[in-house]
């Protein structure tokens, strides 16, 4: 029996097994069958947040092992002990025909000596990596075999954080990973993440930009960005804009927190009483500050104590507040537990609600795998952490300049183990809008990658956010294109003029064209080699915009002919045309000037076209050069 089939036999969900089989076969066909065994290549395994990346990784490892040439596999996890142990134990159970090694399994690794394919599950910390770099290098069979590395959450800790340092030294983890790669005769390195911004924006010269992308689809029961933040989503509930200030500094328990806790208690009563489950979780994500986590815990405790008093005192005001939340859930769950039964459940189980803080002082544990839990935290509630039956989230964390990838990883409510009819996200309007914009950007990214590959990608983020942390991007090699700004080439060439005459026309006009038509025009624009215009790749930008839901698929085309403008001028548009463009903020504006090209103005005496592009307001694109 093949290693892949052995792994699939342990999967009870037949549809998931079919998906993993198809993905693994496609990966091997495209990237392993064509591998030369005298090179080091790296790629990207891309899926949605909490959509089953670990299962996909096991499927790929199994089928690559079936090819016989690969015998040594390394699976890198984040630096958290619990997550490394969870992954190790999952691998041990899922891959019975492998020699699965923990970080301290040196003897097990050496005794195997190539008999079985070996999978080593390691944390990404310096001590662990240094130890295994030395062990792998000292193994005889390793010196002759290619190395296959799967790096889970590769964008988080693996990249060089000293890329902008004047020194040539690299950050410790990045340097150790390079040592591991380069000591092997050949290797395939697979970055795995749901937020690839940092990886895609690596330069080619860095050696860390993925050469290929393998995208896998989530299962049918997956609940993701469109479900929680799409235009028709019933899950999102707006709280007051000043919710965080009230939560941390105010004396009262804020409106949104009260509603989220009541909704959670009702949802718990439903999943326990009607669905027969034994776990239910509420996630509260207020900030990164540990002292504020303690403040929030105290307020939640006070609120739960108040609920107990209100129930004991038969408070009419409390009953009405609880009934309002029950009615809200009933709108989307027509089989919702009866209100009287829910109230009785809450009365009996209120003392059993566990309030947990997860941060660097309170490490992740498995305490939320059972029972009724309210989990409070910040950065520890991000990558890799899965909360079963997470049906309610209260999120009011704010940042002056949010990072798109980090913020999107906070979407812990995404996943499979949720009761879709009672899921609710409580958050201020501005944060709900941020997640809606991030969802649109993420969908656009996936569509472009699927159709045109990684080289066509421009990273789009909402205005006012960064795509990722700055310390992993070469600041000299990143170009940013911002909505609302006029972009035009300084040194265009008089090429494709007749073709542009046909597409743009020879008369002054203003009309709407599709983004694809505008893209075809921009593809014909040629400039001198050093013109900064080349870095923006506007044809790709328009293609990405055409894939985003909610963005106009039309472009306003403004054509002006018989223009006499000097070469290299600092401005292109006339005051009237500039004003015309500024009045259009919801779609791309493409202004095409046909220049006479007089020699006295610095040109070659031939007419030519110069484009001016203005993207819709609120959009930022990033591109590595």
N, C-alpha and C positions, 0 to 999 in steps of 0.2 A: 504494500500500500504506500502511496506517495505521502510525503510529509504534509502536503496541503490537504489531502483527503483526511488524514488522521486528525488534523486540526479542525476541519469542517465538521467531522463527525461529533465533535463535542459541543456544537452550536445547536441549541434547541429551536431557534427561530429559522425556519427554512428559507424565508425571503432574505434574511440577513446573510445566510450562508451563500445563497446564489449571488448576492451583491459582492461579497468578499471574493468568491471564486473568480467572478468576471474581472474585478479590479486587479487581482493578483496576476491573472493570465495576461491582461493588457500591459501591466507593468513589465513583466518578464519579456514579453514580445517586443516592446518598444525600447527598453533600456538595458536588458541583460543579454538578450540574444545578439545585440549589436555591439556588446562591450568587447574591447580589443585585448584586455588583460595586460596592457602595458601603459596604462594611463590612470590618472586620478580624476574622477568626474564627480560632480555633485548636482543633486536635483532637489525638487520640492514636492512633498506629499501634502496636498492641500485639501482640507475639508472645513466644514462649518464648526463653530464653537460647540463642543460637547456632542459631536455627531458620530463618535465611534472610531476615533483615530487609532486607538490601541488595538482594537480588533482588526482593523485594516493593516496595521503594521505586522501583526502576527501572521496574517494571511500572506503578505508579501515575503516575509522571512521564510515561511514554510515553502513557498513555491520557488524562491531563489535557491533554497537548499536542494530542491529536487533537481536542479541543473548540475549537481555534483561538483562543480568547480569551486563553489563557495562553501567553506567549512567553518569560518570564524565570523561571528556576528556580534556586534556591540550595540546595545540599546541604551541610550543616554536619557536620563530623566532630569528633572529639575533638582535643585540642591536639597529639597525637603526630604527628610528621612522617611516619613510616612508614605509619601508618594513613590519613592524608590521601592519601598517594601511592598506596597500595593501592586506595583507593576511586576516586581519579581515573582510574587505569589501567583499573580494571574498567568504569567508566562509558564511557571512551573506546572500549573494545572492544564493550561491550554496546549502546551507543546510537549506531550509525554515522550516523544521520540527524540527530543533534543537533550543535550547536556546543558541544563539551565543553571548558570552560576550567579551566586550573589557576590557582593563586593569582597567578601572574605573567603571565597571558595577557591583559593589557590590550588590546594591539593586536588580537589575535584577536577579542576581545569587541566592540571598536568596529567592526572591519571587517565583522563579521557583520551588524550594524545591523538586526536583526530578520528577516533572510532565513530563518534556521532557528531553531527553538526553542533557547535557550541554557541550558546547565546549568553553573553555576559551583560547583566543589568547593572548599570553604574549611575551614581549621582554625579552631577557636574560640579564637583568641588576639587580643589587643587590637589589635596592629599590623595584622594581616590584615583584621580586621573593619572597622577605621577606614578603611583604604585602599579597601575595596569599598563601604562606605557612601557615600563621596565619589564613586566611579566610577559607581555606579548612579544616584545623584542627578543626575549631569551628563549622562546619556544621554537623548536626546530621546524615543526609543521607550519608555523606561522610565517616563517621566512619564505615559504614557497607558495603560499595561498593568497589570493586576493582578500581584502578586508571589506566587509559590508557593515556600514554604520547607519543606524537610525537614530536621529537626534530629535527627541520629543521637545516641543517648545523651543526650537532651535533659535528663534529670533530673540529669546529672552536673555540668555546668558552666554551664548557661544561666540558671538561676534566680537571683533576687536574694539574695545572701548577706548583705545588710545590712538584711534585713526587720525585724530587731529593734533596729536602731540608732536612737538619738534623732534623728539627722540624717535628712533626707528624701532624701539622696543614695543612689543605687543602686550596686550593684557594677558594675565596668567592663564585663564581658562582657554582663551583662543590659541595661545601659544602651545599649550599641552595637546589640544586637539590636532593642531597641525603636526606636531611631533608624532602623534599616533597614526595619522594618515601617511606621512612621508616615510615612516619606517616600513610600511608594507610595500610589496612590489607593485601593487595596483590596488585601487579601491573604488567603491561606489559609496558616496556619502549622501544620505537622504535627510534633508531638513524636513521636519514635520511641524505644522502649525495651522491655525485658523486665521492668523493675522500676519501675512507675509510682507508687510510694508518695509520693515527694516532689511529683509533679505533681498527684495526686489530692487531696493535703492542702493544696494552695494554696487561698487564699480567692478567692471570685468577684471581689472588689474589686481583687485584685492584677493581674488581666488575664492571668494565666498558667495558670489552671485550664482544662483542656481542656473544650470545650463538647460534644464527641462523642468516641466511641471506636470505632475500626475494628480488630477482632480478626481475625488470620489464623491459620490452622491450620498446624502443621508438616507436612512431608512424611511419607510412610509409614515411611521408614527412620530417622526422627529418634529419637535416644535422649535422654531428658530426665529430669526429676525422678522420675517414677514408676518408670522403669527402674532408676535408680541408687539411689534412696532409698525406694522403695515397700516395703511390708511383706514382700513375697515376693522382693525383690531378692537376687540371689546375689553382687552386686558388692562390697558393703560388708564390710570386714574390720576388726574392732576391734583397736586397738593399746592398750598400757598407758596409763592416764590421765596418767602423768607423762612421757609420751614427749618432750614439748618440752624439759623440764628436762634429761633425759638427753642429748638431742640437742645442746643448746647448752652445758651446763655439765659434763656427765659426760665421762669419759675413754673410755667404751666406745661402740661404735656401737649405737644402740638397736634393740630387737627389731623394731619396725614398719618402720624404715628398711631393715634387712637383708632382711626379707621382701618389701618393695615392690621393691627393686632386683632380687632374684632372680626375682620374678614378671615384672618388666619384661623382663629378659634372655630369659626363656623365651617371653614373648609376642612379643618381637622376632624370635626364632628362628622362630616360627610364621608371622608375617606376611611375613617375608622368604623362608623356606624353603618354606612350603606355599602362601601366597597370592600370592607373587611381587611383593610391594610393595618399595619402596626407601626407606621412612622408618618410623620408630617413635619415639615420644616418651614420656618419663616426666616428670611435673610434680611438683616438690617445693615446697610452699608452707608455710614454717615461721613467718614473721613479717614485719613491715614493716622491721625493722632491717637495714641494709646490712651491718654488721659480722657479723651472724649468718648472712647468706647466705654469706659467706666461710668461716665456721666449718663450715657444712654442706657446702660444696664440698670442703673439706679432708677431712671424714669420708667423703664418697662416694669421693674419690680413694683414701683409705686402704683402704676396703672393696673397691674394684675391684682394688687391688694385692694384697690378701689373697686374693681369688678366684683371681687368676692363680697365686699361689704354691700355693694348695690344689689347683688343677688339675694344675700341674706335679708336685706331690708326691703326687698320687693320694689326697688326703685323704678317708677314708671318711666322716668327720663332715660335710664339705662336700657330698659326693655325696648323703648322706641328706637334708640340709637342702634341697638343690636338688630332689631327687626328691619331697619333701613338697609343694613349691610346684607341681611338675609335676602331681602327683596332684590338687591343688586345681583347677588349670585344666582337667584332664581331666574333672572332674565336670560341666563346662558346655560343653566343646568335645570332642565324641566323635571328631573327626577331627584331634585335636592331633598336632603333629609328634612323632615317636618320641623318647623320652628320649635315646637315644644320639646321634641326629641333632642334637637341641637342644644337648647338651653339646659336640659337635664345633663347632657354629656359634658358641657362646659362646667356646670356646677360640680359634677363628680370628679372631673379631671384637672381642674384649675391648679390644684396643689402639685400635680405631676408635671407641669410645664417646666422644662429645663431651659435656663438662660445661659448661653455659653458665649465667651469672648474668644475669638481666634485672632491672634497677632503674634509678634515675635516673642512676647512674654508668655503667651498662652498658645503653645504649638497645636497644630491640627491633630485631632484624635478621631476615633471612630464613634464618638458619642452621639452623633446625629443619625446613626444607622437605624435606631429604634426610638420609639417614643415621640413626644410632642416637644419640639425644640425651637427656640428662638436664638439664632446665631448672629452675633454682632462682631464686626471687624472691618478691616480696610484692605491693605495689600495682600494679606493672606487669603482673601476671598477671591483671588484671581485664578491664574492658570493652574490647571490640573485638578482643582478641587471639585468634586461632584457631590451634590447634595440630593439624596433620594427624596422623592415626593416633595420637591421644592415648588410649592404652588403659590407662594406669596413673597413679594420682595418690596422692601421699603428702601428706596435709594435716593439720597439727597447729597451725595458727595459732589463737591465742586472743585474746579481747578482754574487758575487764571488762564493757562493755555493747555487744554487737555491734549493728551496724546491719543491719536485715533486707535492704535493697536491695543494699548493698555486699557482704555475705556471699554472697548468692545469685548475684551476678555472678562470684564466684570459682569457680563450677561450670563450669570450662573443659572438663571432660570431656564435657559435653553436646554434641550435634551429630550429624553424619551419617557422617563419615569415621572410623568406629571398627569394630573387630571385636567385635561384641556378646558373643561367647562367651568372650573372654579379658579383658574389662574388669574392673578391680579398683580400689577406692578404699580406701586404708589410712588410718585415722583413729581417734583416741580415741573411746570410746563417747559421751561428752557432746557431741562435735562431730557425730557421726553423727546423734544425736538432734536436734540443732539443725537440721541440714539436712532431716531427716524432717519436723520441725514447719514449717519454711519451705516445704517442698514442699506440705504440706497447706494452708497459708495461701495460697500462690500458686494452687493449684487452686481454692480457694474464691473467690478474687478473680476469676479468669477466669469462673467459672460465674455469679457475680452480675452481672458486667458484661455478659455475653452476654444474660442474661435481662431484666435491669432497667435497664441503663445505668449511667453513671458516678454519677448522683446517689444511687443506692441503695447505693453502696459504703461500707463501713466497713473500714478497713485493719486486718487482724488480724496480730499478730506473737506469737511465743512470749514468755512472761513473762521479763523480764530483758533484752529487746532493745528497741532503738528502731527505728521504721519506716524512718527515714532520718536524715541529719545535721540537727541542730537549727537550724543557721544559715540554713536556707532556709524554715523554718516560722514563721509568726507565732505566737509563744507565747501571745498573748492570744486567739487564735482556734482553738485546738486543744483538743478534749476527749478524754480517755483513759478508757476503761471497762475495768476490770481484773477478772479472774476471782477469786472468793472474797470479793468486797466486796458489801455490801447497798446497793442503790440504790432509792430511793422518792421520789415527788414530795412537796414540802412544801405545795403549793397546788393540789390536784386540784379539778375541777369536778364538780357533780352532773349530768353528762350521760351519756346511754346507760345509765342505771342498769338499766332493764328488760332491755335486750339483754345486759348483763353478768350479770344474774340468771339468764338462760337458759344462758349459756355457763359460768359459774362454779358455779352452783347456790346453793341457799338453806340448805344444811346444812353444818355443819363436816365436813371430810373431808380425806383425803390420798390422791392417786391419780396415776397417770402419764397424761399426755396427749402428743400429738405436738408438735413444735416449731411446726408450722403452726397447730395449735389454740391454742397459747400466743400465737402472733403475732396471731391474730385477736382474742384478748382484749385485747392491748396496743394494737391499733389503735383500740380504742374508748375508751381512756383520754384524757381531755382535762384540761388544766391551765391555770392562768393564764399569760398571755403570757410573763412574766419568770421562770417556774419553770425552774430549771436542768435539770430532767428532760427538757425538750424537746430539749436539745442531744444527748442520748445516743441518740435514735432506736432504742430497743430492738427495735421490730418489725423494722427492717432488720438489726440485729445477729443476731436469731434466724434470720432468713432466711439470712444468711451462714453461720451455724453449721450449718444444715440441709444445706449443700452440702459440708461438710468430711468427708472420709472419716476414720473412726476416732473421730468425735465422736458421742455418743449422740444419736439423733434423737428422744429422748423428754425431756420436762420433768416434773419433780415438781411437781404442783399441790397447794398447801396452802390450804384455804379456811377462813376464820374469820368468823363473822357476829356481829351484835349487839355491836359494839365501841363503846366510848365513849372516844374519843381527841381531844385538843385539836388545833386547827388550828395548823400551823407548828411542831409539836413536833420536837425534835431526834432522836427515836427513834420507831420504829413497832412493831417486833416485840416480843412478849413474850419473856422469857428462855427459856421453853420452845421457842417457835417459832424463836428465833435459834439455839439449840442444835441443833434439828432440821435447820435449813438447813446448819449447819456440818458436820454428819455426812455430808452428801451433796456430794461433790466432783467427781464424774465427769459430772454433767449439770446443766442449768439448773434452778434452783429458783424457782418463781413462787408467792409467797405473796399471796393476795388477802384483804384485810380489808374487810368491809362495815361502814362507820361509820354510827352512828345520826345523826350530823350535828346534834347539839343546838346551839341558838343560844348557850347558855351556854358552849359549848366553842369558840366562834368561827366556827361554820358557819352556813348559811342555814336550818337547821331541816329539811333534806331528807336522807334517807339517800344515801350514795354509796360508791363502791368506791375503795380505795387499793391499788395493787400494790407489791410489793417483789420486785426481781429480783436474783438472784445467779447469775453465770455460772460455768461450770466452772473449777476451778483451772488455772493455767498458760496463760490466754488473756488477751490485751490487744487492745482495739479502739481505733483512733484515728479521729477525724472532724473535718474542718474545719467551723467554724460559719458 
